[in-house]
Amino acid sequence: MIVYKDVKKKYNDVTVVDDLNLTINDGEFVVLIGPSGCGKTTSLKMVNRLIEMNGGAIFIDDQNINDMDAVELRRKIGYVIQQIGLFPNMTIEENITVVPKLLKWSKEKRHKRAVELLNMVGMPYEENGHKYPNELSGGQQQRIGVLRALAAEPPIILMDEPFGALDPITRDNLQDELKTLQKKLKKTIVFVTHDMDEAVKMADKIVFMYDGKILQVASPEEMLKNPADPVIKNFLGKLSYTTSGEDLTCEDVMRKKVLTVPHTKKTLESINLMKHSQLNSVIVVDDDDKFMGVAGIKEIMKVGKPGESIEKVTEKNLKTVLINTNAKEAFDYLMESDKDFVVVLNRDKTVAGIITESSMTNALASVVWGDEE
């Protein structure tokens, strides 16, 4: 259990965290969220004393963290950040087992742990254990960052916007994997994000912060139904429950980060981009960046030839939606399609984003469907 008691943090005359009181129970997935500068990252980093508080106290299992050696404390708490920070001169196995080695685990025990963790996330040790970070995609590197935090079996994991730099589909996949791992391993996770979609999907409990204070602590459903402050309601925007979802447009729910390639891109180059982004298709655009179609890995492998342009295997007669299209209509298209996503276009036919099944259903399904009872 983590308990914040009247915790304060000031930089000169600026109060960043103001009398923070919060209890995080064992095994909970707690998300700290709020606008930039609200104090969420500072609150996270005070748990492992990367930032020292000016007042109050933080207790882990009834022990004041200020009474603990800072280095020993950090070795008992997993920590994952957006930048990942893998050691480029170490193999994947060596990266995963950095903390167990510092804790003087035997070589055999460290190896066993690396094998176990890699297999757990579908990256078999035989294929990946001896690779170096630059041989992995961004999503795979972030997986290793998570595994490294889990390696020494710490009861608490701190995560500071760990998936913020990833493409939408990879991010969705890693979110799912992390939730599965957390349920299986029963770890206490404190997770910082500025993305309410992510908070709703991941959290058991959401802590909304503003100007260094907590405005509301609630389950995702409770916060969506009953935001406790106008600031929260404004931050939630279209995510909050309404009597009808008819006013939602594709622009409200789409993922803006997408992988596009020019129609002149070669097939092998396109495959390599898909590999590094862990995608099975790319969106193809013309010389004016206007949407042409989608090229999938199956079609490329079936009829594509090395050296040919990706346009040769691009499926062009696909249904698309505009940013002002009703979101429910787009979701209906997606359910009828054999594709993983629906492409959203701006009015000038350039690509605005995509709508995936998970991006809709995880955070917005009840809004999109509205109250039909």
N, C-alpha and C positions, 0 to 999 in steps of 0.2 A: 504494500500500500504506500502511495505517495501522498503526503499531506503538505500543502502550502499554508503557512500561518502568517497572516499580516505581512506578506513579502513585499519589499519595496526595492526599486532600483532607480537611481538618479544618475544622470551625467551632468555634472555641474548643477545648474538650476533647473534642468529639464527632467521631469518625472516620467520615466518610461513604463514602469510597473508600479501601481499604486494600491497598497494594502490588498494584495491578492490572497484570497482564501479559497482553497479548492482541495477536494479529496478525490484521488484516483484509485479505484479499487483494484485488487489483484486480478489479472486476466482481462481487464477492460481495454477496449480500443477507444482512446479518447482523442478527438481532433480539436486542436486550437485553431480558430479561424477569426478573421476580421480584416479590415482594410490595412494597407501598408502603414507601418508605424504604430500599430495598436499595442505592441508589446508581446506578441505571441512567440516570436523566435527567442526573445530575451527570456521569457518565462521558461521555455524549453531548455535553453542552455544553462540556466541556473541550477537545473537538476543535477547535471554532472560537473558543475562548477567551472565550466568554460567561461561563464560570466559570474562574478561574485555579487551577491545581493548587498544592499546597503542597510537593510533592516528586515526584521521578521526572521522566519526560519522555515526550512524545508526538512521534512522527516521522511525517511524510507524505512518502513517497518519499525517505526518508533525511534529510530536513531537519527539524531541531528547530523545532516551531512557535513556541517562545519566542524564536527568532532572527528571526521574521518579524513584519512590521507587522500588528497585529491587524485593522485595517480592511481591508488588502489580503487578508489570509487569509480573512476572511469573504466578501469578494466572489468568492472562488474556490471557495466551498463553498455549495451550496444548503441551505436550511433551511426546514422546514415544521413548523408547530405546529398544535395542535387549534383554537386560536382564529382561525386563518387570517390575520387582520391585513391584509386588503386596504384600500387607501386609498379611502375612500368618495367623495372628490371627483375621483378619476381614473377614466378609462374602463378597460375590461378590457384593451385593448391597452396603455395606459399602465402599468397595474399589472404586466402580464407583463414589460414591458421596463424596469422600474426599474433593475435592476443593469446591463444592457447600456448604458443611458444614462449611468450613473455611470462605466462603463468607456469612454465616449466612442465607442461604436459610431455609425455614421452613421444618419441617419433611415431611409434605405432598407433598411439591413441590419436594423435593429430591427423595422421593419414586416414584412419578409420572415420573420423569426423568429417573430413573433406569429402570422402567418397559418399558418405551418407547424405550430406547436404546437397551435393551436386545432383545425385540421383533424385532427390526430393523435388527438384525444380526442373526435371527433364533435361539436364545437361550431363550426360553420363561421364564419369570420371575418365574412362579410357579415351574419350574423344577430347575432353576439355582440361583435364587436370594439369597437363604439361604445357598448355598454351600460355601465351603472354597476353596482357590486356589489349594490346593493339591488334590482336587477331580476332577479337570479339566485336560484335555489334554494340551499339549504345545500350540497347535493352539488355543484352547479355551481361555487359559490364555492370549495369545497375543491379542485376540479379546477384552478381558476385559481391557487390557492396552490401546487399541485404544479408547474404550468407555469412560474410565476414562478421557482421554485427551479431549474428546468431551463434557463431562458432563456439564460443566459450560458455554457451548455455546461460547467458545472463537472464535474470527474471524480467528486466526492463529494457525496452528498446526505444530510443529517441530517434525520430525521423523528421528532418527539416526539409520540406518540399522535395522529397526524393525523386518524384517522377515528373517534375515541372518542365524539364528540358526534352522530354520524349515525345514522339509523335503520338497522335490519339489512340491508334489501335494498339501499339506497344504498351502505352500507358494503361489502357483498359485491361490488357492481359496481365500486367504486373500487379495491378490493383487486385484482380481476382486471385492471383497466386499468393499475394501477401495475406489476404483475408483467410485463405485456406490454411496457410502456414500458422497464422495466429490462432486459429481455432484448434488446430492439431497440437501445437506446442504450448498453448495456453499462456502466452507471454502477455505482459502488460505493455501496451504500445501507446506512446504519446506522439502524435503526428501533427505537424504544422502544415497548413495549406491556405491559400487564398481563394481556392476554387470550391464553391459550394456544391457543385456536382460531385466532386471527389469526396467532400465531407459527408454528404448524404449517403453515398455508396459505402464508405468505409467505416463510419463511426458507430460505436455503441452509444456514445455520448458526445455531443458537440458543445464546446465552450466558446461562446462568442465574446470577443474582446474589442474594446474601443477606448482609445486614450488611456491605456494602461489598466483599465478596469474590466471586470466581467459584467456584461450586460445580461447574459442568460446562459444557463447550463441546462440542456435538455436532450432528449432523444431526437434523432433526425425528424421523425414524424411529428413530435410535439412542437419542434421549432418551426417546421413548415406550416403547421396548422395555426399555431398561436405564437408568432414572434412577439417577444416581450417589450420591444422598443421600436420606434419608427426607424431608427438606424438599421436595425436587423431586417425589418421589412423591406427597406430600400435596397439593402445588400442582397437579399434573397431575390428581389425582382420577380421575374416570371416563375421562379421555382416555388414560391409560396402558393398555397392552395387557393383556388378561386372557385366560384360556383360553376364556372364553365371554362373549358380549355379552348373555346372557339377563337379567342383573340391571340393565341400563340401562333407565331410564324416560324418558318424554317430557320430564319436568322436567330431566333431566340434559343434554339436547341442544338444548332449544328456545331460540329468540331471544326475549328478554323485551320488547324495545322494539318495539311495534307501533302502527300507526295505527288508532285506533278513532274512530267518530263516533256521536253519538246518532241514533236513528231519525228524529228531527224535523229533522235538518240538511237544508238545501236542496241540490238537485242541483248548482247552480253553485258553492256553497260547498265541497261535497265534491270537485268536480273541481279546484278551486283548491288544496285541501289535498294532493290526489294529485300535482298538478303540482309543488308545492314540495318534496314528499318523493320525487319521481320514482318513484311507484308507479302501478300500473294498476288497483288495487282498494283498497277500505277495508273494515274490519270494522265491522259495524253492531251497536249494543247498545241495549237498551231502557232504560226510565226507572230501572231498578234495576241498570244496568250489566251485565245478563246478555246473553249472546250471542244475536243474532237471525239473523245471516247475513252474507253478503258481497255488496257491490255493486261490479261491475266496470265499467270505462270503456266497454267495448263495449256492454253492456246499457244504460248511461246514455245513450250517444249514439244508440242504436237506438230506445228507447221513452221515455226520460226527457224531462221538460219543465221548463224554467226555472220556479222558484217552487214546484215540487213537493218533497215530502219525499223523502229518499233511500230511505225504507222502500218506496216504490212500485216501486223497481227492485232491491230486495234479494232475492237468492236465499237461501231459508230452509231448504231441505231438503238441507243439506250434511253430510257425514260429518265428525265432529270426534273428537278424542281427549281423554282426561283426563290430568292430570299424572302419574298413576301407571300409565298405559298403557305396555306394553312398546314400546321405541323401534323395534324391528324391525317391529312391527305398523304403527306410524305411517308408517314409511318405505315399507312395502308399499302403504299407502293412497295415499301421495303419487305413487308410480310409476304407479298405476292411474288417478289423477285427471287432469283437464285443467287443474287449478289450479296456481299456482306455489308454494302452501304448504298446509299442514294446520294448522288452528286447534287450539290446546291450551287446554282449559278447566280451571279449578279445579273442585272438587267442588260448589261452589254455582252453577256455570254461568257465572261471570264469566270474562273472557278472561285467560289466564295468559301466552300467548305464541304463537309460530308456529314450525313446523318447515319449513325450506326445503330444497330438494334440495342446494344448495351447502353449507348449514350442516351437513348430515349427511355428504355425500360427501367434502368437503374435509378434514375432521378426524376423522371417526368411523366411516367405512364399514367399515374392517377390524375395528373393535371390535364394531359392530352385527351384522355377519355372523358374527363369531366364527371359530374355526378349524375349517373343515369338512373338512380333509384327514385 
